[in-house]
Amino acid sequence: MAVTTSSASAQSERQALVKACVSRDWSKAIRILNSLLSQACTVQDICNRAFCYSKLELHKHVIKDCEKALELDPYNIQIYILKGHALAALGKGYDALQTWKQAYASVLDQSVDLKQLLELQDLLANSKDDSSVVSDGQIAESPKDPPSSMTSSSNSTCKSPVKTVEREKPLQRENAVASQLTQKTRSISLDLRLSRGIAQVNDGNYDQAIAIFNQILRDNPSSSEALIGRGTAYAFQRKLDIAIADFSKAILSNPTTGEAWKRRGQARAALGESLEAVKDLTKALEFDPNSSDILHERGMVFFKSKDYIDAVADLDTCVRLDKDNKSAYSYMGLALVSVGEYKRAFEAHEKALQLDPNFKEGWCHMAQSYQELAEAEKAVECLQRALSIDRRGAIRELSAGLEFDKLNLECLYLRASSHHAIGEYANAMKDYDAVVNMDIDSQEKFVLQCLAFYQRELALYAASRANVNYKWFNLDDDIHPMFKEAWCKRLHPKGVCEVVVRQPPLRESLKKGRVKQQDFIMTKPKKLLLETADRIGKKIQYYCPGFLHNKRQHRMAGLAAIEVAQKVSSTWQALRKTLISRSKSEAKGGKRSKKKERNNVISENRGGVCCSTSSSSDTSSSCNCHEEKSSSERFTLSWEDVYAIAVKWRQVSEPCDPVVWVNKLSEEFNTGFGSHTPMILGQAKIVRYHPNFDRAFAITKNLMLERKEVYNAANNLVDLSNPAKLEAIEAARSCCDLFGTVNEDFWIVTPCYSTAFEGKSLEGTRLTMQKKGENGFDFSIRTPCTRPRWAEYEAEMAAAWECLLLKVPQTHKKTVYSCK
């Protein structure tokens, strides 16, 4: 078993060696060869290491390796050739020639590689003359000159230059060979400069790296390696457009350079150009199909563009090729959670942390997955592990994060929100201002900037109400409708600033942290009230995946329930007193008809701007409620007043959530603006709502079969009466199948039957299906809120509230619980 494992490891290293050489990463290649040589010392690996050293111009290392290899194999021509080149590069041309001559002499009677022998002969050819060169480094002399006494002056004049030339020829040829060797080593020098530039990039010295690559490109403008190196340096400086231009030039220079395609894909991904990035990375994979790095990169792009299925496929292939890639395992876990494969997801997370228990990002990703499933305790445990690796209440942790990155917009925004929520308005203003004034580089950060602007104004409004009675906090009536709508829709603040008057600046008292008229002493009645609120508030908790427990929201709900109970109890008590008083009066003063009595015992529904109560003409009303009521007999608490209590507590508990009355938005409200409950978003199965998918999908199919029509995105009817389409709808088992029966975005509305008006059907929710990307769909429950729809449901709520009040006469002798 151990032998098999060792063999597999060696094979993996051999593959990595090839990749390193293809990508000209000679340093990595040397490290791999060192590892292989530590396991088994072979001549070929020593020779390969010498070759890699030569690419880095480490000539002394080349010579050392060559001498070691020659001890093991004295007839290997390639070793002699490498050693000769290294000597020539060190300026030892004569020694280089002697090395090659020694090689030629020693291998003539051996079985050798003929191709290498011919290469050796070519090297020697430039150093040979008819009778020139020999052995032992001595220059062969020409025949001796005749004695001077036998030579005429004319002959002397003629012969002397000849003899001088003949004596100089061997030295000139030797210098010519050295010159030629220098030319042959220019590519090695280029590799060295490239290596230096890349080293500067790796060390974060981007300006120095760019300067080195600029020098290379002046001599060789089409050097793809230099263009890639310079582009990488620009990319690290966030000069992504310039980087992409360099990578594009490198591709034009050498379209088969996979590294250029890869780098351009990374830069495009950083700019949010996901489709282009995927194309480039896919092209890079054509040159290196088994590159775990490229698969990892493309998987990350798929994940960030919410193409979770393809992300899982790439990351899964990546970890099969590179079993130690902890990042790939971690992101695969997040992608698997998004597509609902929770078991595999946590197996991937655990594998990432097995590889590196101190992988902080891995613990954060696992916490994120647990949070999606609303397993808060496990999520907190993971985050605590992450903090224990990198140690530094919400404000404390966010402040610690800002110590490391003072310009982290997300941390600033969340800390501002936290200060806002607990009434620390001066600190909230400071952080909100920092977010609004920060330079940004992405759409996500722009959205946070917009929200920071709106929430800053809301914090100023809350501060202005901090020292007055709670009943005067009325966000819906006090804040301009256009402001509220822009806040909800996260629109650019420019249009709002032109119309809406800004909130006054923070008062000096609040800047210093003094909040008047607030009693923070915890008395026994207050403690009892809060304990009761917490106990009641827990009733709102959904015990389903994805719904986190929130003590602040629980307390809000409990306090809201207690206040509603107090107000309703007061109203009912007043109504009972009226009934009792009326009964006594009737006993003394006469009788009234039951019909007239019933008409007079109706509560007032004050309603809202769109209030539409039932009239005397609505004879089908199931409550038999009538409109004729004298003003003296009408009570002040309406259904809207009851709900407004809960709305206000919800606004206070989480001031950064847009919670407003829809009918009090601007006129744009007429176009329809409502809730959106997604079950599937693209390829992601939304943990909270996906359990409703099967039921909603079945209802959608049944309504399509029943009505034989749907509405498209333009709200036009689409006919589905064709028998073939109806069969396809019946057979549909997925969003893809059902969408294919319509071939465009569509919605269908569910019926909602009136309880106030018999036989009346209201518009319920809309089941909506939209195509997203190549393989994704949005399948959601949407509730539009147009004014006609509001009026219909307002009438329903008013009728239901009055019917509830009509039950009071039947229970007026019973004790009604009061929460006072």
LUMMAR-645229 format. One record per residue (C-alpha): x, y, z; residue in three letters. Coordinates in steps of 0.05 Angstrom, whole numbers, plus 5000, padded with zeros to 4 digits. Each point is the difference from the previous one (the first is absolute). Layout:
<pts>
XYZALA/...
</pts>
This chain:
<pts>
500050005000MET/505750475018ALA/503449854933VAL/493650174963THR/499250655038THR/507350194986SER/499249844927SER/493750424995ALA/503550585035SER/505949964952ALA/495449984940GLN/496450615026SER/506650375008GLU/502149814930ARG/493650314973GLN/501150625041ALA/507250044973LEU/497450014929VAL/495050545016LYS/505350435034ALA/504649944939CYS/494450154951VAL/498350635040SER/507550175005ARG/499749975076ASP/507249765006TRP/500550125075SER/494049555013LYS/502949484952ALA/506549995040ILE/496249915065ARG/496349404971ILE/506549704973LEU/503250085068ASN/494349605029SER/500649464947LEU/507649965009LEU/499149925075SER/496049384985GLN/504449714945ALA/506350304969CYS/499949914925THR/504550304946VAL/494150264960GLN/497150385059ASP/506850315016ILE/500650204927CYS/493050295001ASN/501650415062ARG/506350264966ALA/495750214941PHE/495250385046CYS/505950335035TYR/502450234932SER/493450334986LYS/500950415063LEU/507350154981GLU/502549655062LEU/506049754961HIS/504249775059LYS/494349555022HIS/499649744928VAL/507449815001ILE/499449675068LYS/494149574977ASP/503549834935CYS/506249765036GLU/495849585047LYS/496349704941ALA/506449854962LEU/502449605060GLU/494049554990LEU/499950014924ASP/506550244966PRO/497249884930TYR/493850445003ASN/500950534946ILE/494550445025GLN/503650115066ILE/506350234963TYR/495950484957ILE/496650315061LEU/506650075037LYS/503350324939GLY/494450514994HIS/500650175074ALA/507550104994LEU/499050444939ALA/494850425037ALA/505250115055LEU/504950264948GLY/504149364999LYS/499549874925GLY/506549614997TYR/497849545056ASP/493449904964ALA/503649784937LEU/504349515038GLN/493749715033THR/496749874933TRP/506549714970LYS/500649545060GLN/492949784988ALA/501249874926TYR/506349605013ALA/496849575055SER/493649814964VAL/502549834930LEU/500549265016ASP/493649985042GLN/492749904983SER/497350705007VAL/494250454978ASP/501850204929LEU/495850635003LYS/504050245060GLN/506549794967LEU/498350434939LEU/498450585046GLU/506849925032LEU/503449994932GLN/496450654981ASP/502850325062LEU/507049774984LEU/499650174926ALA/500850745013ASN/506449885038SER/503549554950LYS/504950174944ASP/503449554949ASP/505349825050SER/498150435057SER/498249825067VAL/502649525046VAL/500849665055SER/501850215069ASP/498350714985GLY/506050144957GLN/499750374934ILE/503349624942ALA/505650404971GLU/501250114925SER/506449764968PRO/506050385028LYS/502250624963ASP/506249954958PRO/506350335029PRO/500350744992SER/506549954961SER/496549614946MET/494250494993THR/500050614956SER/497050635025SER/494549954950SER/498549295020ASN/500350215072SER/495050544988THR/495549514965CYS/500549425047LYS/499950355067SER/492750204997PRO/498049314978VAL/503549685059LYS/496950515047THR/493149834974VAL/501249275004GLU/502250065073ARG/493950435017GLU/494849574965LYS/498849495056PRO/499050565051LEU/495350374954GLN/495949384988ARG/499749885075GLU/497350705011ASN/494949904944ALA/497549375034VAL/499450365066ALA/496250564965SER/495349504969GLN/498949675067LEU/498350675030THR/494650094947GLN/497349315016LYS/499450185073THR/496050644988ARG/493549615010SER/502749765067ILE/501350725020SER/492950174979LEU/497449445044ASP/504050275058LEU/497250704992ARG/493049714995LEU/501249605064SER/502350635035ARG/493850374978GLY/495549435023ILE/503649985066ALA/498650745009GLN/492649874986VAL/499949445051ASN/503250455052ASP/494950554988GLY/504950484967ASN/495550144941TYR/503250654976ASP/506949684998GLN/497149394964ALA/496750454948ILE/506750374989ALA/503549334987ILE/494749774952PHE/500150674964ASN/507549924987GLN/498949304972ILE/494350254955LEU/504350564973ARG/504849474973ASP/494649504983ASN/493150334993PRO/496649344985SER/502649615060SER/493749655025SER/503449835066GLU/501750735014ALA/493050224981LEU/497049485046ILE/504650215057GLY/498650744991ARG/492549874994GLY/500249605065THR/503450585036ALA/494750484974TYR/494649525022ALA/502650005071PHE/499950764999GLN/492649944980ARG/501650324932LYS/495949454969LEU/498550324933ASP/507550114987ILE/501449295023ALA/494849724952ILE/503250404943ALA/506749685015ASP/497149305004PHE/496450124934SER/506650214967LYS/503349375028ALA/494449584968ILE/500950354934LEU/507549885004SER/499249275018ASN/492849734999PRO/502349345029THR/502350315066THR/495049715049GLY/502650445056GLU/497850634963ALA/493049734991TRP/499849815073LYS/502450685025ARG/495250384956ARG/494449565026GLY/501950175071GLN/500250754985ALA/493349984965ARG/497049635059ALA/502650545047ALA/496450514957LEU/493649605006GLY/500249794926GLU/498149285017SER/498249764931LEU/506450264968GLU/504049725058ALA/497049314991VAL/501650014925LYS/507350185014ASP/500949475054LEU/496649484956THR/505050174945LYS/505749945049ALA/497549305018LEU/500749794927GLU/507650075007PHE/500249675069ASP/493749585010PRO/502449735067ASN/501950665031SER/497150005070SER/501750755005ASP/495850194940ILE/494349555022LEU/500350335068HIS/499850694969GLU/494249844954ARG/496249665057GLY/500850645041MET/497350424943VAL/494049534993PHE/498850045075PHE/500350765002LYS/495350054940SER/495249525037LYS/500949444949ASP/500549505057TYR/499249364959ILE/505950164955ASP/503950255060ALA/499149335035VAL/502149634937ALA/506550404992ASP/501950015073LEU/498649265006ASP/504649854941THR/505250475030CYS/500349635066VAL/500649334963ARG/506250274966LEU/502650385060ASP/497749665064LYS/503350525043ASP/496350614973ASN/496450235064LYS/497050624966SER/496749574947ALA/496949555053TYR/497550595040SER/496750364942TYR/497149344975MET/496749945068GLY/496750684991LEU/497749834930ALA/497149335023LEU/496050355055VAL/497150464947SER/497449414958VAL/497349645062GLY/505249445007GLU/501450125073TYR/503449345017LYS/505250074945ARG/500850735017ALA/502249885071PHE/504449424978GLU/503650494955ALA/500650525056HIS/502849485047GLU/505049764948LYS/502550714991ALA/501150075075LEU/503249315005GLN/505250244950LEU/501250635041ASP/496750075069PRO/502450735001ASN/496550174935PHE/496350625023LYS/496150104936GLU/497849275004GLY/497050105070TRP/496550634975CYS/497149624941HIS/497549445044MET/496850525046ALA/496650304940GLN/497249324980SER/497549885071TYR/496950695000GLN/496249844936GLU/497049415036LEU/498650445061ALA/504549575045GLU/502350605038ALA/503849655055GLU/504349614951LYS/501250624959ALA/502350385061VAL/504749435019GLU/503250044931CYS/500850755004LEU/503249935068GLN/504949514971ARG/501550514945ALA/501150545051LEU/504549555041SER/504449934939ILE/500150754988ASP/497650325065ARG/498050715002ARG/476050295068GLY/499850204924ALA/503150695008ILE/506249725035ARG/501249474946GLU/498850494943LEU/504650515032SER/505349465006ALA/499249854926GLY/500850744983LEU/506650005037GLU/502749554945PHE/496450334942ASP/497850725015LYS/496850074932LEU/495649375004ASN/493350284978LEU/496049405023GLU/502850045071CYS/498750755004LEU/492949914975TYR/498449455049LEU/503150375059ARG/496050624982ALA/493749584998SER/501749705068SER/501150695031HIS/493550234968HIS/496149425029ALA/502250125072ILE/499050754997GLY/507350224995GLU/498450504946TYR/506450415001ALA/504249384986ASN/495049774948ALA/500650684964MET/507549944999LYS/500049314968ASP/494350154952TYR/503750624976ASP/506449594990ALA/496249504957VAL/496550544958VAL/506650364986ASN/504149394983MET/502549844929ASP/496949364975ILE/501549494946ASP/494049544996SER/492450014993GLN/499249655068GLU/503750555035LYS/496050534963PHE/493649695029VAL/502950045070LEU/501750734988GLN/492850154980CYS/497449645061LEU/504950375044ALA/497250664974PHE/492849815015TYR/501549695068GLN/504050625020ARG/493850424989GLU/495749505038LEU/505050005058ALA/499450765002LEU/492449935002TYR/500449495057ALA/504850465038ALA/495050574994SER/494849555033ARG/504649715053ALA/497950495054ASN/492550014987VAL/494449525016ASN/500249354961TYR/493150134969LYS/503050594961TRP/504649534962PHE/496249924934ASN/504749854943LEU/494449874950ASP/496650675008ASP/506350425013ASP/504649764945ILE/498750214928HIS/496849454957PRO/505350074945MET/505649925051PHE/496849365027LYS/499149714931GLU/507150164978ALA/502549685065TRP/496049374987CYS/502349954928LYS/507250215015ARG/499850554948LEU/505450524989HIS/498950575051PRO/500850554948LYS/492650034982GLY/498049995073VAL/504650575019CYS/496850454947GLU/493049915030VAL/500549795073VAL/502150475055VAL/506049705038ARG/499649855075GLN/503050535047PRO/507049865027PRO/501249615064LEU/498850415062ARG/506050155045GLU/496849615057SER/499849374958LEU/507050114973LYS/502549965072LYS/496149375011GLY/494850295048ARG/492949754990VAL/495050365044LYS/493549755029GLN/502349284999GLN/499849575062ASP/504849414994PHE/499249755071ILE/497649284998MET/494249955049THR/496149375018LYS/493950194957PRO/504650154940LYS/503549345009LYS/493449635004LEU/497650374937LEU/506249814960LEU/499849285023GLU/492749964979THR/501650334933ALA/505749514987ASP/495549405017ARG/494550254953ILE/504850224946GLY/503049314992LYS/493349784970LYS/501750354935ILE/506149564987GLN/499949534941TYR/503449355018TYR/502049864928CYS/506750004963PRO/502550704985GLY/496350385055PHE/504950255052LEU/497950155072HIS/500350745015ASN/498950215072LYS/499250734982ARG/494449834950GLN/496849535051HIS/499750555052ARG/497350494948MET/494449514982ALA/498449885074GLY/499650755016LEU/495850114938ALA/495249455020ALA/499350295070ILE/498650704974GLU/494949724950VAL/496649625056ALA/499750625043GLN/497050434945LYS/495049484977VAL/498149855072SER/498650735013SER/495750044938THR/496149385018TRP/498950245071GLN/497350664975ALA/495549634952LEU/497449555055ARG/498550605045LYS/496150314943THR/496049364990LEU/498649925074ILE/497850735006SER/495649924939ARG/496849375028SER/498250355065LYS/497250594962SER/495749554957GLU/497349645061ALA/497650675027LYS/498050374938GLY/497149514951GLY/501949494947LYS/503550044935ARG/499849544941SER/505549494995LYS/501950264932LYS/500750715024LYS/503949775060GLU/504749604957ARG/501250604955ASN/501950435060ASN/504949515030VAL/505450064948ILE/507050275012SER/503150534958GLU/505549814950ASN/503950624990ARG/503949684943GLY/505250334958GLY/500350414937VAL/497449424960CYS/494849755051CYS/494049674968SER/495049725050THR/493949604982SER/493750394983SER/492549865008SER/499749784928SER/504949435014ASP/494549525022THR/504649404991SER/504750215056SER/501049405044SER/500350465061CYS/493750384983ASN/503750645017CYS/497150684981HIS/502850684988GLU/494950435037GLU/503150185067LYS/499750655038SER/506650335015SER/498849945075SER/499549254995GLU/506449884961ARG/506349785036PHE/506950244982THR/503949344995LEU/500149714930SER/503449384972TRP/505450464972GLU/501250295069ASP/501149305026VAL/505049824946TYR/503450675006ALA/502249825070ILE/503649384975ALA/502950384941VAL/502950545046LYS/503349495046TRP/502949654939ARG/502850674974GLN/503350135067VAL/502949305009SER/503750014934GLU/500650714973PRO/503949774938CYS/494349564974ASP/495150384954PRO/493449885037VAL/494750504977VAL/492750034982TRP/499749884925VAL/493850444991ASN/504050595027LYS/505449984947LEU/500250474940SER/495649994938GLU/504849504970GLU/496549525046PHE/494749954945ASN/504949614957THR/500249455051GLY/505249885054PHE/499649425047GLY/503249405032SER/504449484967HIS/501049305029THR/504949614957PRO/500149245003MET/505349944946ILE/504850554978LEU/503949814939GLY/502849335021GLN/499650135075ALA/494749665042LYS/498150525053ILE/500549635066VAL/494350385033ARG/494949934945TYR/501949414957HIS/495849525043PRO/494050344967ASN/502649834930PHE/496349344988ASP/493350295023ARG/500850654961ALA/502349624938PHE/494049555002ALA/495250595010ILE/503250364941THR/499049394955LYS/492849905022ASN/498250734988LEU/503349994931MET/496149374982LEU/493550285028GLU/500450704969ARG/504049814937LYS/503550685002GLU/505250405038VAL/502650715000TYR/506850194971ASN/504850535025ALA/496250544962ALA/493549785035ASN/497149734935ASN/496349344997LEU/503649404971VAL/495449464973ASP/501649285022LEU/493949654972SER/504049604950ASN/499349255020PRO/507449884991ALA/501650575048LYS/495149745051LEU/503149314996GLU/506950325010ALA/497550385061ILE/497149365029GLU/506749654990ALA/504450565026ALA/504449805058ARG/504750595005SER/500350754989CYS/503549874934CYS/494349554977ASP/494650485021LEU/503450614971PHE/500849644934GLY/492449964993THR/499650774998VAL/507050184975ASN/499950685035GLU/499650285070ASP/493049915027PHE/495650055062TRP/493349735023ILE/495850255058VAL/497049575054THR/492850125022PRO/498350285069CYS/492749935019TYR/496750565039SER/497549885070THR/496550685001ALA/496249954935PHE/497149334981GLU/502049744932GLY/505350534989LYS/507049784978SER/506050455012LEU/506850004967GLU/504549585044GLY/507549924991THR/503649944933ARG/504149384985LEU/505450264955THR/505249644957MET/505850374966GLN/506049754960LYS/506750185030LYS/506349864960GLY/501149364962GLU/497949505053ASN/496450405053GLY/492950205018PHE/496750455051ASP/493849675028PHE/496850455052SER/493750215036ILE/498650744987ARG/494750445031THR/498850644960PRO/497150595038CYS/496050444953THR/494850495025ARG/494049614975PRO/502749375033ARG/501250395064TRP/492950265001ALA/497249294992GLU/504149725057TYR/498950615044GLU/492549864994ALA/501449285019GLU/504050205061MET/494850525021ALA/494449494995ALA/504049485039ALA/501550515055TRP/492750215007GLU/497849275002CYS/505049905057LEU/497150605037LEU/493049724991LEU/502149415044LYS/500850475059VAL/492650025019PRO/500149245006GLN/505850025049THR/498750645039HIS/498549625064LYS/506649644998LYS/506550275028THR/504750264946VAL/507449955014TYR/503850665003SER/507550044993CYS/500550665037LYS/
</pts>
